[in-house]
Amino acid sequence: MHAAIVDSPALAGTLVIGTDCPLLSPELLRQAAAGLHQHDATVVPADDGGYVLIGLRRAAQQVFERVAWSTAEVMAQTRERLTELNWRWAELSPLWDIDRDADFVRLAELFPELRTLGAG
C-alpha cells in the first residue's frame, strides 16, 4: 500500500481500496477523497477490525509498520500509527468485506444471482 501511495501522481492524496468490499460506491469514494482536503488521512474501517479503504494525503511508511495484518487489530493499530504521526484523519462508517465463507453468504443475500455462478 505504501508503494502505491509513493508512486501515485495524485497531488491531493491517494486512496487505496480493497477489491473485496461490495459496498464501496462512487459516492463513498468521493466522500473519502473529500476527507483528504481537511485531513492527513481518511479510512473506512471494516467491521472485522481491518479497513476496506485508506487514503493518505502524503506517503508515510510508518502508517503501515508494526501492524498485525489480517487480524482484528489492524484498524486499532492504524489509529495508533496515525496518532504517533500527529495526523488528523477522517473515519467513515464501517463496512464489511469478503474474507470468510460467512461473508460470501452475506454477499449472496445481497446479490442472489451470485448463487448461480459456477452452477453448471
C-alpha angles and dihedrals in degrees: 000000000000091000091052090053093045091051095044115113091204110120097196095054138280133262118212112197135189117237093219101071111093093186097063102115132184089253092053090049089052090051091050092049091047089054088066090064090072104018138054091231142011126204138186106203121215118230089238093065099268129084136253097205137021125181127189128190089211134010119267120171090201091072089068100038125101092014119141095224119211092023135106088254098068098096094043091050091047089054088052092052092049090049091050088055089049088236126156116224140185115228117198126200115293121260133189128246136196110265105125139034090260089058091056089051088053090049092050090052089055094043108026092181088073090072090072096052111114093012108132 
